[in-house]
Amino acid sequence: MARHPVTREPVWFNYAHGFHISRMDDEIRDAISTSPEDTDSQLWPNNALWGDGTDIDPGIINEVNDIIVGKTVQFDWRKGDILVVDNMLVAHGRQRYSGPRRILLKMAEAHADAASHGG
């Protein structure tokens, strides 16, 4: 959790649902593995855990992902479109696609209080 720097509201500001080891399917494992002896923790070092270091049940991660899918908004880009995202209030990503793409990115100021929702 973190506190939004403008609204001061506590917000879920992390990617635990994406970093959890349960998201590493066989296709991803095959793509990043260099040896049959590779362990899951070697291949997926950013695994999300509870704050006390214990494992998060994959079922909880599935519930979070189901909520995200249920709240997903998709749109077709048109030439000249610009998207501005408040990274703390809106999760964002993309679906698989084919074809060329061009990404232009401008980052604004960093938020120093992302590790805590206090203050």
Beta strands, then each sheet from edge to edge (+ up, - down):
strand 1: 2-3
strand 2: 10-11
sheet 1: 1+ 2-
end
